[in-house]
Amino acid sequence: MSLAKQLFNRRMLWMLLGCLLVFGGIFGFKLFGKYMMNQFMDNMSLPPATVSTAAVAQQRWQTTLGAVGSVRAINGVNVTTQAQGEVKAIYFESGQQVQKGTLLAELTANPETAQIEVLEAERRLADRDHKRISELYQKGVATLRELDQAKATRDQVLANLAVQRATIAERTITAPFSGQLGIRQIDLGQNVAPGDAVVSLQQLQPIYVDFSLSEQDFSRVQLGQHITLNAAAAPGEKFRGRITAIDPAIDPRNRTFLLQATLENAERKLRPGMFAEVSVEVEKFRTVLVVPRTAISYAPYGNAVFVVRKPEKKPDGSADKEASQSPDWIAVKRFVKTGEERGDLIEITQGLEAGEQVATSGLLKLRNEGGVIINNENPPPEQLSPKPDNS
């Protein structure tokens, strides 16, 4: 190999080494800068988050059994026709309140009314024949057979009259009980058949709710126990009632039994067919720990709260680095197990002790052992039975 070629190869090798050193230095500088930036961000102290707090409270809750049910009228029917004919008159308005026996509608009854006149004439004739033969029988002129035949003729005419009057009565439609009418389903002049609907009638005061409970709760309920009903159609309102019937049989398909409760409904806010959430109050009370529902941070891997406390001191008397950067308080994330919810409160079955302070707002701004500032000027609601202002 010639000397010139060797010199060329050496120059190329030095150039490659130089490029590697330059680019390696740039790459290393970039990595070092990124590492220092991450260290700075990790160690940078965040400003304290402002939160409201509430103490973990201890309360006595009455044990309840929850169920879903359906509201049902004490009496509810579709008033129907009993005869065939043309609608002659309508005496009600849709949605009207009526009393038992109120006349609702009439069908034409001209042929039946004319037949009454014929039968009345036959009755008068039968009365005269019976009276005359009775006088003759007392004088010994008529026989007992003739008297019995005259009486039978009169009784037969009276029976025919009763049948005809009942036929005419079927053409008058009355309310079978007191209640509220629905939408009218007939029109004047309409030809109706037996069984055709005229109008629905519902007795709304008082009112029933039917619901089911699991068979394991059969021994825990009895007649007269109080129930509380919530209906989506009346948000924020609670209706009170008592259990008035318990089905003695267990449904083998789903192992539940049926109950019925009666509620006052003077304002007609509950209507038949409404979906209802029912809570049955059993006698036993239990002590529970509760926090506002806003204090719970829900997550797929578990629910948690942020306990607000003073920073812990080190054995030498100095605060740890993280706590020293917070004003006075830090928030420590703690997983909990929750139980029943009532109003704005939720039961804590595991993870907290009575008297501990938990954050109730600003949870999204908190980090574990981060500093917080407490501001309780506008705390979240903490009512067991909230009553929202609907005005």
HELIX and SHEET records of a PDB file:
HELIX    1   1 LEU A    3  ASN A   43  1                                  41    
HELIX    2   2 ASN A  110  GLN A  138  1                                  29    
HELIX    3   3 LEU A  144  ALA A  169  1                                  26    
HELIX    4   4 GLU A  215  ARG A  220  5                                   6    
HELIX    5   5 ARG A  293  ALA A  295  5                                   3    
HELIX    6   6 LYS A  321  SER A  324  1                                   4    
HELIX    7   7 LEU A  363  LYS A  365  5                                   3    
SHEET    1   A 6 ALA A  49  VAL A  51  0                                        
SHEET    2   A 6 GLY A 370  ILE A 374  1                                        
SHEET    3   A 6 TRP A 329  PHE A 335 -1                                        
SHEET    4   A 6 ALA A 304  ARG A 309 -1                                        
SHEET    5   A 6 GLN A 357  ALA A 359 -1                                        
SHEET    6   A 6 THR A  53  ALA A  55 -1                                        
SHEET    1   B 8 GLN A  97  VAL A  98  0                                        
SHEET    2   B 8 GLY A 179  LEU A 181 -1                                        
SHEET    3   B 8 ALA A 197  SER A 214 -1                                        
SHEET    4   B 8 ALA A  57  THR A  80 -1                                        
SHEET    5   B 8 PHE A 275  PRO A 292 -1                                        
SHEET    6   B 8 HIS A 226  ALA A 231 -1                                        
SHEET    7   B 8 PHE A 239  ILE A 246 -1                                        
SHEET    8   B 8 THR A 256  LEU A 263 -1                                        
SHEET    1   C 7 GLN A  97  VAL A  98  0                                        
SHEET    2   C 7 GLY A 179  LEU A 181 -1                                        
SHEET    3   C 7 ALA A 197  SER A 214 -1                                        
SHEET    4   C 7 ALA A  57  THR A  80 -1                                        
SHEET    5   C 7 PHE A 275  PRO A 292 -1                                        
SHEET    6   C 7 LEU A 345  GLN A 350 -1                                        
SHEET    7   C 7 LYS A 337  ARG A 342 -1                                        
SHEET    1   D 4 THR A 172  THR A 174  0                                        
SHEET    2   D 4 LEU A 103  LEU A 107 -1                                        
SHEET    3   D 4 GLY A  85  ILE A  90 -1                                        
SHEET    4   D 4 ASN A 191  VAL A 192 -1                                        
END                                                                             
